[in-house]
Amino acid sequence: MNLKNKILLFILIVVLLMVGLLASFLYSQEKYNFFNNSSDTTKLEIKSNCLEKVNKMSDEKFIKEINNSNFFTDKELEMINFEMVRYLSCELINYREDFDKHIFNELYKRTTSLIQELKISDYTKEYILSIDSLGAILNRYDENNNKIGLLSVQYEYANGIALMPIEKICPNNKITDYFLEICLNSGALLPERRNKLSKEVFNEAERRCNSLCENIIRYSNDWSNFEKDNIEFPWSNDVDLLSVQFLMRSSLAFRVGDKELALELCDSIPDLDSKEKCKHYVMSLDYINCKDFGFNGTKECELKKYEDCEIFHNQAKNLMCEFYSEEYNK
């Protein structure tokens, strides 16, 4: 190869190198600009996908998702949990308006158990769960306006009959001392009422407590037995005693025949006001009869959504997904 050809070849190589470098530079610039645009788009997509996922989660699962994420700063976690506390407290306030007072304890227990799961300081948690804070939502007051706290444990007795596994109420087909004592101290059998009741009414109430397990088994095997026993059930004219009667009997009906049988029982009550209260209690029982409240392990809940509470709920989910998308794109 002569000198002229060598020079031409060298110039060609230099030109090709320059073109290559220029192309590489332009490509890198284009790639960098595309990456930036893609990053913004991806962040929005990530947040959108995150929201789609968390919107399908139960409260329990969402809280676990928060706790299992290790990329939140303490401040970010505090912001999310603050909105969750506001959401759960708001729900409890609305529950008070919508549901029967006899299931308030169950609603309160679920709310407090969820707040216990949140990663907030023990001091903050202790205050939130105190009777003067979250507990105040469901506080009761006596006739002199003195605070007497949540409903007595005796009111949980009816819920237990309706929803608890029979092994907890009647191990070996015999009522536990705990349930028997609560039954004997409920409504008609309270010591301060015994002198006001006829011996016949008192003995009948006591007999029903002692035969509870036998009746649960008999009715569960064939709920027509329950219907037969209640065809001519002597509803009391005493409003207080009547409320105890429908509470206990509707809970038993709910256990053996679900809400249909329980509502049928309510319809047999002659007093219209008590009839409506009975139905309200049954529908409230039906609401908490699911695994979200720790009773029915196979039934998914369709929890009520309140518009004013969803503002806080959505804010918690938005914060979580925003922080997640930012972390992902660092």
Disulfide bonds with the S-S distance in Angstrom:
Cys50-Cys321 2.07
Cys90-Cys309 2.10
Cys170-Cys213 1.97
Cys183-Cys209 1.94
Cys266-Cys278 2.00
Cys290-Cys301 1.70
